[in-house]
Structures are given as structure tokens and as C-alpha cells.
């Protein structure tokens, strides 16, 4: 029996020892796991280019819509879509029968007015001669003079009517107002061209495709950075391997709002970019993506754009010395009640020593030190550093989870990749 008891004691002691070893190893690995894995990048000088990105449609700078001023049947179309035309070239002919009749009628009215004026003019001369001889009264002379002036005005009205009818007749033959390419024909021979001085249908469109522009919608937060003359990179969706360039030529002063009154409400401004060079296969209406270069800073300190984060004010004074079992959500603490603080921009700098130079029990480093910074403009990949960092310092550039949530001031880290 004593042998069995001794054996049980040995087994019990061995189990306790094994459990202690497991606990010790677990604590060791737990301490090791408390270090956050990060990637770092050196703060160095470079060039930061701020760009405003927006998309839009390509359109000709000069586009002319041909319309009729009077309604008539189309009798002839001398061009087709894609034809190049010159100023003064005949494009469309409308039926002239009705208008020829009105011109003849107006011409007849002019001839009648001329004949009446000639007759009254002869009578006026005779009356003036008789009045000089005191054979007629002054009243009779005034009457013939008034009749003469009336006939003069009637002739002027007849001539004006004839000029108007002739102008209408001339506009039945529509010609190209300038050089260009026929981009659209909206009517066929035999159809009625509806004409009006105020609301006329477009019969044909002529555009100068050698001078193109891109019309884009720019958000209200970005348009304040854009100025007339800013250089722009243009990528046409149909030619993704070709980079074109242009300059900002026009910025709208009035906004256009979509989805008004909803959560998706967007306020944009129309911006036109004149293309400096065209492509022979570019067509009006093609989609394009633009990058407007609004600012360039050379030889400035830069950090990766993902390195910048925000924390409550005074966060860089907090030391990560709390035990894991009592650690609480720092951000929640700062946002609650009277402890609510303003958010500040900062980066985490990796160094071998803690921020205050004192040793932190159980931690050998390196450490992530929170440093408030002031940034300037940003490119697609980097921020300009105005103050807060020096060249050569190593800032945490990844991962996103580490920067946004895991890292705290004086937090121990492990370097995954150093660039």
C-alpha cells in the first residue's frame, strides 16, 4: 500500500510541476505576444504633389447646332455624318415655294408703293408751283405734302417687308457657319423642319474636333484648391495606355446639387479642362478621368499617408504600463462625460528607448512613441510634414489595424519590415 501511495504522490507532484511549467511558458509567450507587429518607414525629404481627381466627358470647345428659323419641308441634305465642312458650304435645303410667293407679293407691294409715291410727288410739285403763284391756299399745299410723306413711309414699309421675306428665303439654304465636322444629323429628306426664333429643333450639329475639352464635376471641398491654368493629367477610358495633358480653362461660380435634402446630397461645381493635344481617334462624349495638379512642394519632409492617425488630445502623455486584465478602451474613456477631448493628428515613431527614458518592467523595446505632427498638403501616397518630425526618424506605416487601434504611446512593437 505504501508503494502505491508513493506512486500517487509522485504523479501528483509531476502534474503540479507540469502545470507550473505550462503557466510559466504561457506567461512568457503572452508577454511576447503583447508586442504589436508593425512596419516602419524612414522620414525623408521628397516631393509632394497635390492632385484633385474627378471624372467627366470629352466635348468639343466649339459646337454649333444648325436650326431652321421657319418651318418647311427638307428637300436636300448635301452632307453626311463625319464629313468635314468649310464655312459657307451648303448643308440643308428647305422647300421654297411658299416663301417665293411671299417674296413676289412683297416685291409687288414695293412696286405699287413706288408708283403711288411717284404720282403724289408730281402732284406735290404742281401744288408748290401754284402756291408760289398764290393760286391755291396754304391748306391745300399742306394736304398734298402730308400725302407725300405718307406715301414715302408706305414705300419704306414695303421695302422692309420685302427685305424680311428675302432674308427668310435665303435661310432656306442653310450653310456652315464655320469649319468643322458634321457630328450629328437629326432629320431626313422629306421631313418637316420645325423652325422658330425662340424654340427651334436642332437639324444638324457641327463641331471642331481639333479643339477638345473635358467637363468634370468637382466636389465643393476640392474646388477651392483649383485655379485657372492648373496643369491636368487626362486619362481617356478608351486609351488607358495614353496620358494626355490639359489646363483648367473655366470654373463654375454656381454649384449644382444632386439628391437635395437626402443623406446622399452632393454639391459639385462644373470645371472645364482644355486639352493641349488631342488623339485622332477620340470622339465627343468619351469618358475621361482627370488629375488636376493644384500644388507642388519640393524638398520637404514626407511620411506615408497611412502613417497619420488621430487620437484624443494628450494621448501622447499616456504610458502603456497597465496590466492586460485591467486595460480599458482609452478612446472610450476620453469620449465619455467630462473627459471628452479634441482629436489631434499624430504618428507613431519607433525608437529603442521609451519616451521618458525609464525602463518599463518586462519590456525591452523597441517602442512606438506617439508624436503630434502638423501636416501640409498630401499626394496620393504621402503627406508633407510641416513640424513634429525630423529626417531619419522611423514612423509606423502598417498595418492599418495597428495604427488605428492597437498602438498606444510607449507600446512595445516588433518590426516586420523596414524600408
FIBAFI-402957 format. One line per 5 residues: number of its first residue (from 0); their letters; for each residue x, y, z of N, C-alpha, C. Coordinates in steps of 0.2 Angstrom, whole numbers. Layout:
N
NUM = a = X/Y/Z/X/Y/Z/X/Y/Z | ...
***
This chain:
419
0 = xxxxx = 4/-6/0/0/0/0/4/6/0 | 10/6/4/14/12/4/17/13/-3 | 19/8/-7/22/9/-13/17/13/-18 | 10/11/-17/5/14/-21/4/21/-19 | 4/23/-13/4/30/-11/9/34/-13
5 = xxxxx = 16/31/-13/21/35/-15/21/36/-23 | 18/31/-26/17/32/-33/12/38/-35 | 7/38/-31/2/43/-32/5/50/-30 | 9/50/-25/12/57/-23/16/59/-29 | 20/55/-32/25/56/-37/21/59/-43
10 = xxxxx = 16/55/-45/11/58/-50/8/64/-49 | 6/65/-43/3/72/-41/8/77/-42 | 14/76/-39/20/81/-39/21/83/-46 | 22/77/-51/24/78/-58/18/82/-61 | 12/81/-60/7/85/-63/7/93/-61
15 = xxxxx = 9/94/-55/9/101/-52/15/104/-56 | 21/101/-56/27/104/-59/25/105/-67 | 22/100/-70/20/101/-77/15/107/-78 | 10/108/-73/6/114/-74/9/120/-73 | 14/120/-68/18/126/-67/22/128/-73
20 = xxxxx = 25/123/-76/29/124/-82/25/127/-88 | 19/124/-89/14/127/-94/12/134/-92 | 11/136/-86/9/143/-84/15/147/-85 | 21/145/-84/27/150/-85/28/151/-92 | 27/145/-96/28/146/-104/22/151/-106
25 = xxxxx = 16/150/-104/11/154/-106/12/161/-105 | 14/163/-99/16/170/-97/21/172/-102 | 26/168/-103/32/171/-107/29/172/-114 | 25/167/-117/23/169/-124/18/174/-124 | 14/175/-118/9/180/-118/13/187/-118
30 = xxxxx = 18/187/-114/22/194/-114/25/195/-121 | 27/190/-124/30/191/-131/24/193/-136 | 18/190/-135/13/192/-140/10/199/-139 | 12/202/-133/9/209/-131/12/214/-136 | 18/213/-139/21/217/-143/18/217/-150
35 = xxxxx = 16/223/-153/12/224/-159/17/223/-165 | 15/219/-170/19/219/-176/18/225/-180 | 23/228/-182/22/234/-186/27/234/-192 | 26/239/-197/30/240/-202/32/248/-202 | 39/249/-203/41/256/-202/44/259/-209
40 = xxxxx = 44/265/-209/47/269/-215/51/275/-212 | 56/277/-215/60/282/-213/57/289/-215 | 57/294/-211/55/301/-213/61/303/-218 | 59/305/-224/64/308/-228/61/314/-232 | 66/317/-236/64/323/-240/62/320/-247
45 = xxxxx = 57/324/-250/55/322/-256/50/327/-259 | 46/325/-264/42/330/-267/35/327/-266 | 30/332/-264/23/330/-263/19/334/-268 | 15/331/-272/11/334/-277/4/333/-275 | 0/338/-274/-7/338/-273/-11/338/-279
50 = xxxxx = -16/333/-280/-20/332/-286/-27/332/-284 | -31/334/-288/-39/334/-287/-41/329/-292 | -44/324/-290/-46/319/-295/-54/320/-297 | -56/319/-303/-63/320/-305/-63/317/-312 | -69/314/-313/-71/311/-320/-76/315/-324
55 = xxxxx = -76/315/-330/-81/318/-334/-81/316/-341 | -84/320/-346/-85/318/-353/-81/323/-357 | -78/320/-363/-75/324/-368/-80/328/-372 | -79/334/-374/-83/338/-378/-79/343/-382 | -82/345/-388/-78/350/-392/-79/357/-388
60 = xxxxx = -74/361/-389/-74/368/-386/-79/372/-390 | -79/371/-397/-84/374/-401/-89/369/-404 | -95/370/-403/-100/365/-406/-106/370/-408 | -108/369/-414/-113/373/-417/-119/369/-419 | -125/371/-417/-131/367/-418/-135/371/-424
65 = xxxxx = -136/368/-429/-140/371/-435/-147/370/-434 | -151/375/-435/-158/375/-434/-161/380/-439 | -168/378/-441/-172/382/-445/-175/388/-442 | -176/394/-445/-179/399/-442/-187/399/-444 | -188/396/-449/-195/395/-452/-197/387/-453
70 = xxxxx = -203/385/-453/-205/378/-454/-206/377/-461 | -202/372/-464/-203/370/-471/-201/363/-472 | -202/360/-477/-200/353/-479/-193/353/-481 | -189/347/-479/-182/347/-481/-182/344/-488 | -179/347/-493/-179/344/-500/-172/342/-501
75 = xxxxx = -167/344/-498/-160/341/-499/-155/342/-493 | -151/336/-492/-146/336/-487/-139/335/-491 | -135/339/-491/-129/338/-495/-123/335/-492 | -123/334/-485/-118/331/-482/-120/325/-477 | -116/321/-475/-117/315/-470/-113/316/-464
80 = xxxxx = -115/312/-459/-111/312/-453/-104/310/-454 | -99/314/-451/-92/313/-451/-89/317/-457 | -93/320/-461/-90/324/-466/-87/330/-463 | -81/332/-466/-78/339/-464/-81/344/-469 | -83/350/-466/-86/355/-470/-82/362/-469
85 = xxxxx = -83/366/-473/-80/373/-473/-85/378/-472 | -83/384/-469/-88/389/-468/-91/391/-475 | -97/392/-475/-101/394/-481/-103/388/-485 | -101/382/-484/-103/376/-488/-111/375/-486 | -114/373/-492/-122/372/-492/-123/365/-488
90 = xxxxx = -127/365/-483/-129/359/-479/-136/356/-480 | -141/360/-479/-148/358/-480/-152/363/-484 | -156/361/-488/-161/365/-492/-168/363/-490 | -172/369/-489/-179/368/-487/-183/370/-493 | -189/368/-493/-194/369/-499/-195/377/-499
95 = xxxxx = -195/380/-505/-195/387/-505/-201/390/-509 | -206/385/-511/-212/388/-515/-216/393/-511 | -218/392/-505/-222/396/-501/-218/403/-500 | -212/402/-499/-208/408/-497/-206/412/-504 | -206/409/-509/-205/413/-516/-212/417/-517
100 = xxxxx = -217/414/-515/-224/418/-516/-224/424/-512 | -222/423/-506/-222/429/-501/-217/434/-504 | -211/432/-507/-206/437/-509/-209/441/-515 | -213/437/-520/-216/440/-525/-221/445/-523 | -225/443/-518/-230/448/-515/-227/454/-512
105 = xxxxx = -222/453/-509/-218/459/-506/-215/464/-511 | -213/460/-516/-210/464/-522/-215/469/-525 | -221/465/-526/-227/469/-529/-229/475/-525 | -229/474/-518/-231/479/-514/-226/485/-514 | -219/484/-515/-214/489/-516/-215/493/-522
110 = xxxxx = -217/489/-528/-218/492/-534/-224/497/-534 | -229/495/-531/-235/499/-530/-234/505/-526 | -230/504/-521/-228/510/-516/-224/515/-520 | -220/513/-524/-216/517/-528/-220/521/-533 | -225/517/-537/-229/521/-541/-233/526/-538
115 = xxxxx = -236/524/-532/-240/529/-529/-236/535/-527 | -230/534/-524/-226/540/-522/-224/544/-528 | -223/541/-534/-221/545/-540/-227/549/-542 | -233/547/-541/-239/551/-543/-240/556/-538 | -239/555/-532/-240/560/-527/-234/565/-527
120 = xxxxx = -228/563/-529/-223/568/-529/-224/573/-535 | -227/570/-541/-228/575/-546/-234/580/-544 | -239/578/-541/-244/582/-539/-241/587/-534 | -237/585/-529/-234/590/-524/-230/595/-528 | -226/594/-533/-223/599/-537/-227/604/-540
125 = xxxxx = -233/601/-543/-238/606/-546/-241/611/-541 | -243/608/-535/-246/612/-530/-241/617/-527 | -235/615/-527/-230/620/-524/-229/626/-529 | -229/624/-536/-229/629/-541/-235/634/-541 | -241/631/-540/-247/635/-539/-247/639/-533
130 = xxxxx = -245/636/-528/-245/640/-521/-240/646/-522 | -234/645/-526/-230/651/-527/-233/656/-531 | -238/655/-535/-242/660/-539/-248/662/-535 | -249/659/-529/-254/661/-525/-261/659/-528 | -261/654/-532/-267/651/-535/-271/646/-530
135 = xxxxx = -267/643/-525/-270/639/-521/-269/641/-514 | -273/638/-509/-272/640/-502/-266/636/-499 | -264/639/-493/-259/635/-489/-261/628/-487 | -268/628/-485/-271/622/-483/-270/616/-488 | -271/618/-494/-271/613/-500/-264/610/-501
140 = xxxxx = -259/615/-500/-252/613/-500/-250/608/-494 | -253/610/-488/-251/605/-483/-254/598/-484 | -260/598/-487/-263/592/-488/-259/587/-493 | -257/590/-498/-253/586/-503/-246/584/-500 | -243/589/-496/-237/587/-493/-238/581/-488
145 = xxxxx = -243/581/-484/-244/576/-479/-245/569/-483 | -249/570/-489/-250/564/-493/-243/561/-496 | -239/566/-497/-232/564/-500/-228/560/-494 | -228/563/-488/-225/559/-483/-227/553/-481 | -234/552/-482/-237/545/-480/-235/540/-485
150 = xxxxx = -235/542/-492/-233/538/-497/-225/536/-496 | -221/540/-494/-214/539/-493/-213/533/-487 | -217/534/-482/-217/529/-477/-220/523/-479 | -225/523/-483/-228/516/-486/-222/513/-490 | -218/516/-494/-213/513/-498/-208/510/-493
155 = xxxxx = -206/514/-488/-201/511/-483/-204/505/-480 | -210/504/-478/-213/498/-475/-213/493/-480 | -215/494/-486/-215/489/-491/-208/486/-493 | -203/490/-493/-196/488/-494/-193/484/-488 | -195/486/-482/-194/482/-476/-197/475/-476
160 = xxxxx = -203/475/-478/-206/468/-478/-203/464/-484 | -201/467/-489/-198/463/-495/-191/461/-492 | -187/465/-488/-181/463/-486/-182/457/-481 | -187/457/-477/-188/452/-472/-190/445/-476 | -194/446/-481/-196/440/-485/-190/437/-488
165 = xxxxx = -186/441/-491/-179/439/-494/-175/435/-490 | -174/438/-483/-170/435/-478/-172/428/-476 | -179/427/-476/-182/421/-474/-181/416/-480 | -181/418/-486/-180/414/-492/-172/412/-492 | -168/417/-490/-161/415/-491/-159/410/-485
170 = xxxxx = -163/410/-480/-161/405/-474/-164/398/-476 | -168/397/-481/-170/390/-483/-164/386/-486 | -159/390/-487/-152/386/-489/-147/387/-483 | -147/382/-479/-143/383/-473/-136/381/-475 | -131/385/-473/-124/384/-474/-120/383/-468
175 = xxxxx = -114/381/-468/-110/380/-462/-107/387/-460 | -108/389/-453/-106/395/-451/-98/395/-450 | -95/389/-449/-88/389/-448/-85/382/-450 | -79/381/-450/-76/375/-452/-77/370/-446 | -78/363/-448/-79/358/-443/-81/352/-446
180 = xxxxx = -83/347/-442/-85/340/-444/-92/339/-442 | -96/337/-447/-103/335/-445/-104/329/-440 | -106/331/-434/-106/325/-429/-113/322/-428 | -118/326/-430/-125/323/-430/-129/326/-435 | -134/322/-438/-139/324/-442/-146/321/-439
185 = xxxxx = -150/326/-437/-156/324/-434/-163/324/-438 | -162/324/-445/-168/325/-449/-166/321/-456 | -171/319/-459/-171/316/-466/-174/320/-471 | -172/319/-478/-176/322/-483/-183/320/-483 | -187/325/-484/-195/324/-484/-198/325/-477
190 = xxxxx = -194/326/-472/-197/328/-465/-198/335/-465 | -202/337/-460/-203/344/-459/-198/347/-454 | -195/352/-456/-190/356/-451/-194/361/-447 | -195/360/-441/-199/364/-437/-194/370/-435 | -196/376/-437/-192/382/-436/-195/387/-431
195 = xxxxx = -191/391/-428/-194/396/-423/-188/400/-421 | -190/407/-420/-184/411/-417/-183/410/-410 | -187/406/-406/-186/405/-399/-185/398/-397 | -188/393/-401/-188/386/-399/-188/382/-405 | -182/382/-408/-181/378/-415/-178/371/-413
200 = xxxxx = -180/366/-417/-177/360/-417/-170/360/-420 | -165/356/-417/-159/355/-420/-159/350/-426 | -157/353/-432/-157/349/-438/-150/345/-439 | -145/349/-437/-138/346/-438/-133/349/-433 | -128/346/-431/-123/348/-427/-116/348/-430
205 = xxxxx = -112/353/-429/-105/354/-432/-101/356/-426 | -95/352/-426/-90/353/-421/-83/353/-423 | -79/357/-420/-72/357/-421/-69/352/-417 | -67/346/-419/-64/341/-415/-57/341/-414 | -54/347/-417/-47/348/-416/-45/351/-409
210 = xxxxx = -51/354/-406/-50/358/-400/-55/355/-395 | -53/351/-391/-57/347/-386/-56/350/-379 | -61/348/-375/-61/350/-368/-64/344/-364 | -63/344/-357/-66/339/-353/-70/343/-348 | -76/341/-347/-81/344/-342/-81/339/-337
215 = xxxxx = -79/342/-331/-80/337/-325/-84/340/-319 | -86/336/-314/-89/338/-308/-84/338/-303 | -83/343/-299/-78/344/-294/-82/345/-287 | -80/341/-282/-84/342/-276/-82/349/-273 | -86/352/-269/-85/358/-266/-79/359/-261
220 = xxxxx = -77/353/-258/-71/353/-254/-65/353/-258 | -65/351/-264/-59/351/-268/-59/357/-273 | -64/360/-275/-64/366/-280/-60/372/-277 | -60/373/-271/-57/379/-268/-49/378/-269 | -46/372/-271/-39/372/-272/-38/373/-279
225 = xxxxx = -43/373/-284/-41/373/-291/-41/381/-293 | -37/382/-298/-36/389/-301/-36/388/-309 | -38/393/-312/-37/394/-319/-30/393/-321 | -29/388/-326/-22/387/-328/-18/381/-325 | -21/378/-320/-18/372/-317/-17/367/-322
230 = xxxxx = -11/364/-322/-10/358/-326/-14/352/-324 | -16/348/-329/-20/342/-328/-18/336/-332 | -18/331/-329/-17/324/-332/-24/321/-334 | -24/319/-340/-30/316/-343/-29/309/-345 | -33/305/-343/-33/298/-345/-40/296/-348
235 = xxxxx = -40/295/-354/-47/293/-358/-48/285/-357 | -54/284/-355/-55/276/-353/-54/272/-359 | -55/275/-365/-54/270/-371/-47/270/-373 | -42/274/-371/-35/274/-372/-31/274/-365 | -31/268/-362/-29/268/-355/-21/269/-355
240 = xxxxx = -18/267/-361/-11/267/-361/-8/274/-363 | -12/279/-364/-10/285/-367/-12/291/-361 | -7/295/-360/-8/300/-355/-8/307/-359 | -14/311/-358/-14/317/-361/-14/322/-356 | -13/329/-358/-12/334/-354/-17/340/-356
245 = xxxxx = -19/344/-351/-23/350/-352/-22/355/-347 | -26/360/-347/-26/366/-342/-33/368/-340 | -34/370/-334/-41/372/-332/-42/378/-335 | -48/378/-339/-50/384/-343/-56/388/-340 | -60/384/-336/-66/388/-333/-68/384/-327
250 = xxxxx = -70/388/-322/-73/386/-316/-79/389/-314 | -84/385/-314/-91/387/-312/-92/391/-306 | -96/396/-306/-97/400/-300/-103/398/-296 | -107/394/-299/-113/392/-296/-113/384/-295 | -115/382/-290/-115/375/-288/-121/371/-291
255 = xxxxx = -120/365/-292/-125/360/-294/-126/355/-289 | -132/354/-286/-133/350/-281/-138/344/-283 | -136/338/-281/-139/332/-283/-142/329/-276 | -147/325/-277/-150/322/-271/-152/327/-265 | -154/332/-267/-155/338/-262/-160/335/-257
260 = xxxxx = -158/337/-250/-162/335/-245/-161/328/-242 | -157/324/-245/-156/317/-243/-149/317/-240 | -148/311/-237/-141/310/-234/-136/309/-240 | -138/308/-246/-133/307/-252/-132/314/-255 | -135/319/-252/-134/326/-256/-127/327/-257
265 = xxxxx = -125/329/-264/-119/331/-266/-119/337/-269 | -114/342/-268/-113/348/-271/-107/348/-275 | -108/349/-281/-102/349/-286/-102/356/-290 | -96/357/-293/-95/363/-297/-92/360/-304 | -95/363/-309/-93/361/-316/-86/365/-317
270 = xxxxx = -81/361/-320/-75/363/-321/-73/361/-328 | -70/365/-333/-69/363/-339/-61/363/-340 | -58/358/-343/-51/357/-344/-50/357/-352 | -46/362/-354/-44/362/-361/-39/357/-363 | -40/353/-367/-34/348/-369/-29/351/-374
275 = xxxxx = -23/350/-372/-17/353/-375/-16/350/-382 | -17/343/-382/-16/339/-388/-22/334/-388 | -24/332/-394/-29/328/-395/-26/321/-398 | -31/316/-398/-29/310/-401/-34/309/-407 | -31/306/-413/-35/306/-419/-41/302/-418
280 = xxxxx = -42/297/-413/-47/293/-413/-52/295/-407 | -51/300/-404/-55/302/-398/-62/305/-401 | -67/303/-398/-74/305/-400/-77/309/-395 | -81/314/-397/-85/318/-392/-90/313/-388 | -90/314/-381/-94/310/-377/-90/305/-373
285 = xxxxx = -84/303/-375/-80/298/-372/-79/300/-365 | -78/295/-360/-77/296/-353/-69/297/-352 | -68/302/-347/-61/303/-346/-60/304/-338 | -54/302/-335/-53/303/-328/-47/308/-328 | -48/313/-324/-43/319/-324/-39/319/-317
290 = xxxxx = -33/322/-317/-30/323/-310/-27/330/-311 | -30/335/-308/-28/342/-308/-23/343/-303 | -17/345/-305/-11/347/-301/-12/354/-298 | -14/354/-291/-15/360/-288/-9/363/-284 | -5/359/-282/1/362/-278/7/357/-279
295 = xxxxx = 13/359/-278/19/355/-278/24/358/-273 | 26/353/-269/31/355/-263/37/351/-264 | 43/354/-266/49/351/-267/53/351/-261 | 57/346/-260/62/345/-254/59/346/-247 | 54/343/-246/50/343/-239/50/336/-236
300 = xxxxx = 49/336/-229/49/330/-226/42/327/-228 | 43/320/-229/37/316/-230/36/310/-226 | 29/308/-225/28/302/-222/23/298/-226 | 22/292/-226/17/288/-229/10/291/-227 | 5/291/-231/-1/294/-230/-5/290/-225
305 = xxxxx = -3/283/-224/-7/279/-219/-4/279/-212 | 2/283/-212/5/283/-205/1/288/-201 | -2/293/-204/-6/298/-200/-12/295/-197 | -13/297/-190/-19/294/-187/-21/300/-182 | -27/299/-179/-29/304/-174/-30/300/-167
310 = xxxxx = -29/304/-162/-30/302/-155/-33/308/-151 | -36/307/-145/-38/312/-141/-32/316/-139 | -33/323/-138/-28/327/-136/-25/325/-129 | -18/325/-128/-15/322/-123/-14/315/-123 | -15/312/-128/-14/304/-129/-7/303/-128
315 = xxxxx = -3/307/-131/5/306/-131/8/306/-124 | 4/308/-119/6/308/-112/5/302/-108 | 0/298/-111/-2/291/-108/4/286/-109 | 6/282/-104/11/277/-105/7/270/-104 | 9/266/-109/6/259/-109/9/255/-104
320 = xxxxx = 7/256/-97/10/252/-92/5/248/-88 | -1/248/-91/-7/244/-87/-6/237/-88 | -9/233/-84/-9/226/-84/-15/224/-89 | -14/218/-93/-18/216/-98/-25/215/-95 | -26/213/-89/-33/211/-86/-37/218/-84
325 = xxxxx = -33/223/-84/-37/229/-81/-37/235/-87 | -34/233/-93/-34/238/-98/-41/240/-101 | -42/246/-102/-48/248/-104/-48/252/-110 | -53/253/-114/-53/257/-120/-52/264/-119 | -46/266/-121/-44/273/-120/-48/278/-123
330 = xxxxx = -50/277/-130/-54/281/-134/-60/282/-130 | -63/277/-128/-70/277/-125/-70/282/-118 | -64/281/-115/-63/285/-109/-63/292/-110 | -59/294/-115/-58/301/-117/-65/304/-120 | -69/300/-123/-75/302/-126/-81/303/-121
335 = xxxxx = -80/300/-115/-86/300/-110/-86/306/-106 | -92/308/-104/-93/313/-99/-88/319/-99 | -85/321/-94/-81/327/-94/-74/326/-97 | -73/320/-98/-66/319/-101/-65/320/-108 | -71/322/-112/-71/322/-119/-66/327/-121
340 = xxxxx = -61/325/-126/-56/330/-128/-56/330/-136 | -52/335/-138/-52/337/-145/-47/332/-148 | -48/329/-154/-44/325/-158/-38/328/-161 | -32/325/-160/-26/328/-164/-23/323/-168 | -19/326/-173/-16/321/-178/-9/320/-175
345 = xxxxx = -7/313/-176/-1/311/-174/2/305/-178 | 8/303/-177/11/297/-180/14/294/-174 | 16/287/-175/20/283/-170/27/282/-173 | 31/285/-169/38/284/-171/41/278/-167 | 45/274/-170/48/268/-167/55/270/-165
350 = xxxxx = 57/269/-158/64/270/-156/65/265/-150 | 71/264/-149/74/259/-144/72/260/-137 | 72/266/-135/70/268/-128/63/271/-127 | 60/270/-121/54/273/-120/54/280/-121 | 48/284/-121/48/291/-122/52/295/-116
355 = xxxxx = 51/293/-110/54/296/-104/61/294/-102 | 63/288/-106/70/286/-105/70/281/-99 | 64/280/-95/64/275/-90/63/268/-92 | 65/263/-89/64/256/-91/56/254/-89 | 53/250/-93/47/248/-92/47/241/-91
360 = xxxxx = 45/238/-85/46/232/-82/43/227/-87 | 47/222/-89/46/216/-94/46/218/-101 | 48/224/-103/48/226/-110/55/229/-112 | 57/226/-117/64/228/-120/64/232/-126 | 58/233/-129/58/238/-135/59/234/-141
365 = xxxxx = 59/237/-147/58/244/-147/51/246/-146 | 50/253/-145/44/256/-143/41/261/-148 | 34/261/-148/31/266/-153/29/272/-149 | 32/277/-151/31/284/-147/26/288/-151 | 20/290/-148/16/295/-151/18/302/-151
370 = xxxxx = 19/305/-158/21/311/-158/16/316/-162 | 13/321/-159/9/325/-163/13/329/-169 | 9/329/-175/13/332/-180/8/337/-184 | 11/342/-187/7/346/-192/9/345/-199 | 4/343/-203/5/341/-210/2/347/-214
375 = xxxxx = 5/347/-220/3/352/-226/-1/348/-231 | 1/349/-237/-3/346/-242/-1/338/-243 | -5/334/-246/-4/327/-247/-5/325/-254 | -1/320/-256/-2/317/-263/-6/311/-262 | -6/307/-267/-9/300/-267/-6/295/-262
380 = xxxxx = 0/297/-260/4/292/-256/7/295/-250 | 9/301/-250/12/304/-244/9/311/-242 | 11/312/-236/9/319/-233/16/323/-232 | 15/330/-233/20/334/-231/20/336/-224 | 26/335/-221/27/336/-213/29/344/-212
385 = xxxxx = 25/348/-209/27/355/-208/31/355/-201 | 29/351/-196/33/351/-190/31/345/-186 | 35/343/-181/34/337/-177/39/332/-178 | 42/331/-184/47/326/-185/53/328/-188 | 58/324/-188/65/326/-191/66/320/-196
390 = xxxxx = 71/322/-201/73/317/-206/76/311/-203 | 75/305/-205/78/299/-202/74/296/-197 | 70/299/-194/65/295/-189/61/290/-193 | 60/285/-189/56/279/-192/49/279/-189 | 44/280/-194/37/280/-192/34/274/-194
395 = xxxxx = 29/272/-190/25/266/-192/21/267/-198 | 21/263/-203/17/263/-209/13/258/-210 | 12/253/-205/7/247/-206/8/243/-200 | 3/239/-199/-3/238/-203/-8/243/-201 | -14/244/-205/-19/248/-203/-22/247/-196
400 = xxxxx = -23/241/-195/-26/239/-188/-22/242/-183 | -15/241/-183/-10/243/-178/-10/250/-177 | -11/254/-183/-10/261/-182/-17/264/-179 | -22/261/-182/-29/264/-180/-31/262/-173 | -29/256/-171/-32/253/-164/-27/251/-159
405 = xxxxx = -22/247/-162/-18/243/-157/-13/247/-154 | -10/252/-157/-4/255/-155/-6/261/-149 | -2/261/-144/-3/266/-139/4/269/-138 | 4/275/-134/11/278/-133/15/273/-128 | 21/273/-130/26/268/-127/24/261/-128
410 = xxxxx = 21/259/-133/19/252/-134/25/248/-137 | 26/242/-134/31/238/-137/29/236/-144 | 34/236/-148/32/233/-155/38/229/-158 | 36/225/-163/41/221/-166/40/223/-174 | 46/224/-177/47/226/-183/46/220/-188
415 = xxxx = 41/221/-193/40/216/-198/45/217/-204 | 45/224/-206/48/225/-212/51/233/-211 | 57/234/-213/60/240/-213/62/243/-220 | 59/248/-222/60/251/-229/65/256/-228
***
